[in-house]
Amino acid sequence: MTDVRPDVSTALSGSTAAGTASRLSPRQRYVQCLSPAGLHRVAYTEWGDPHNPRVIVCVHGLTRSGRDFDRFAAAMSATHRVVCPDVVGRGLSSWLENPNFYAVPQYAADMVTLIARLEVETVDWFGTSMGGLIGMALAGLKDSPIHKLLLNDVGPHIEPDALTRIAGYLGKPTRFATQQEGIEHAALLAESFGPLTADEWREINTPLLHERDGAWQFRYDPRIAQPFAAMTPEMAAAGEAALWKSFAAIEGPVLVVRGAQSDLLSHETVARMVEVGRNVSSVEIDGVGHAPAFLAPGQIAIARRFFTGESVDAS
């Protein structure tokens, strides 16, 4: 009788190869969320073992997408399950029926729904700019699911010059004859991310664009500018006070990363965050502004050391 059992080494090799391919390729998924105006879908990419209880949720900046974290997610996927949502109104996620809900409370509620979908008790959080604001709001709540929190170039206080810069482009109609024109325009808007190569800009900016009505356009809903434009000084002050209160209540470890040339997060704000927080450390990255892109191996290593419990420094 012929032995038809598979060779064990071959089977294991094939399994390992399949597992590695799965780990290094993102899985595109969606979760249904609720706003006062109705239901919407939040898209997310997931890396690593889908059953791994060690989860990092990576949340992007104001007009960006979850694909900004592809390199970091791939680097961490051997040890963690990495989940990178497109915040509602961005990327592959739905647009809200009522743009007035494009604000941190709605975003935080969506993230609670997403975390429930992941079926884990706690997650670590990597938030860039707006993603950090959402993380602070959520991490400061009683019984928050967030354990470790990395804040990439953001704090409770945002410098007025940065708000003016953002207002100058947010929601403005833009149409490009080619995809490459859109990639280059997005690179100009984000030039303070650092000295990225043309290939790196293409890598992180391509997911921001789609072809529609004979032209290339940004995927994000331009109406996200409406709540931003409607913000009064009194509303801004109240929001900042709420964020400082939330930040002071965060119990888990917090790492504040600042781009050395940032116009959004000042040295003074970082110093206050270290002072009022319970377990806060900080690191500054030379040669970049708002916000470090975390594409370079040295930047990825900073985040890796924080999430894996190793010491953190900028070297």
Buried (B, 14 or more C-beta within 10 A) or exposed (E): EEEEEEEEEEEEEEEEEEEEEBBBEBEEBBBEBEBEEEEBBBBBBBBBBEEBEBBBBBBBBBBBBBBBBBBBBBBBBBBBBBBBBBBBBBBBBBBBEEBBBBBBEBBBBBBBEBBEBBEBEBBBBBBBBBBBBBBBBBBBBEEBBBBBBBBBBBBBBBBEEBBEBBBEEBBEEBEBEEBBBBBBBBBEBBEBBBEBEEEBBBBBBBBBBBEEEEEBBBBBBBBBBBBBEEEEEEEBEEBBEBBBEBBBBBBBBBBBBBBEBBBBBBEEBBEBBEEEBEEBBBBBBEEBBBBBBBBBEEBBBBBBBBBEEEEBEBE
